[in-house]
Amino acid sequence: MGRNASEAFQPKRAGATAVALDYLADHDIDPAIVNYTLREGTGEPLIHYLHDHAIPFIVVSGFNVKMHDWVLTPQILEKPIAGTDLLRALSEAINDQPAAPLPVCRRG
């Protein structure tokens, strides 16, 4: 049986792509939420790592940016994100279900 995103998780805020990649090298995680636009650039290296290691994830952005075709998740959410939409997207990512259309979903 799959997990439900409303189950207890212990969030870890990385703050930077390099910090997140270092953390992932030593820890197993369930889902990840990746902010596409970061202070040091984009979350692209992290997105590739998560995809290559079959770790479920969603991408969020505070800007109306067109994601490149290579963004490897159907779940791209634009901030601000309603809590119910975030939980739904995480549940679908965790359970490897195709993304249902979300009102805030942006597909590149």
Buried (B, 14 or more C-beta within 10 A) or exposed (E): EEBEBEEEEEEEEBEBBEEBBEEBEEEEBBBBBBBBEBEEEBBBEBBEBBBEEEBBBBBBBEEEBEBEEEBEBBBBBBEEBEEEBBBBBBBBBBEEEEBEEBEBBBEE
